[in-house]
């Protein structure tokens, strides 16, 4: 679908014209940020944005990139894929965005791809682990966080390693849910076990009543679930309301503090896969860097999701530095693709190349403690 050559990217950029932000006379580098600043995922998007701004503010305070400040232009798609493409086109054509960053949601990013391709605009650190953004390689999409399939496979490996074999999968019936199922299946196969049951629920309604009822009939030792925060909260609350204390594991799309708040008094014990290290600990250099920059910001959300935004900003800035004093879309793509073993901090390294735009391969579990905090 995508012809992966830098020459092709350059041709797309020339066809689309050079934006004002790319010209040598521009004092700023404009980056577009299309995401759901309102709507059902506004909570995690707020945390992503905090991490993004924390790093960019520090870079701009130090003089910017090659003397130019990085300015973020935002557009709210309200988590509606139909609005994502139009918002992206507006930021590129009207605001002169050199790149797009951190868009949340698989269908949203899918809707943006044709716009990115026609303009040669790179998308950096999309906030989704969808496999379709990794294979086949899209020359304009530079993933930072790990794939959902990596998380879901390791979730099963962890349970199997604890001697649990009666595991039920509950997933949303859409591309996201089916993508995670690929990872679950790999985990089951590697462990030499079969799922006790696999049940789905509708994405639009988040009605999990039937899936939970069928799960309870099987008396599982653990439940793994892929779905939105709302749906996952519904699953946990429904299980607990029926007196079940079965362990529940969900994925990193639910790693925001807002998810814990929504769980309320049933939060304790829920296991959440994470694709970044614990941001509250001193063991990770990336966490220490974020903590240092946030030291004078008491309201900063020190969360895994904020770290995702922070890491995405680091990759963006490193790409801009390597792209030269007057970056174009084509030179930024070339610079990003030339990043080999780039260390985000403490051995969290990523490499891009023509054969791979997959960034990190990091995934570990956390559990919500009695204080309503993620702990490893």
Buried (B, 14 or more C-beta within 10 A) or exposed (E): EBEBEBEBBBBBBEEBEBBEBBEEEBEBBBBBBBBBBEBBBBBBBBBBBBBBBBBBBBBBEEEBBEEBBBBBBBBBBBBBBEBBBBBBBBBBBEBBBBBBBBBBBBBBBBBBBEBBBEBBBBBBBBBBBBBBBBEEBBBBBBBBBBBBBBBBBBBBBBBBEEEBBBBBBBBBBBBBBBBBBBBBBBBBEEBEBEBBBBBBBBBEEBEBEEBBEBBBEBEBBBBBBBBBBBBBBBBBBBBBEEEBEBBBBBBBBBBBBBBBEBBEEBBEBBBBBBBBBBBBEEEBBBBBBBBEBBEEEEEBBBBBBBBBBBBBBBBBBBBBBBBBEBBBBBBBBBBBBBBEEBEBBBEBBBBBEEEBBBBBEBBBBBBBEEEBBBEE
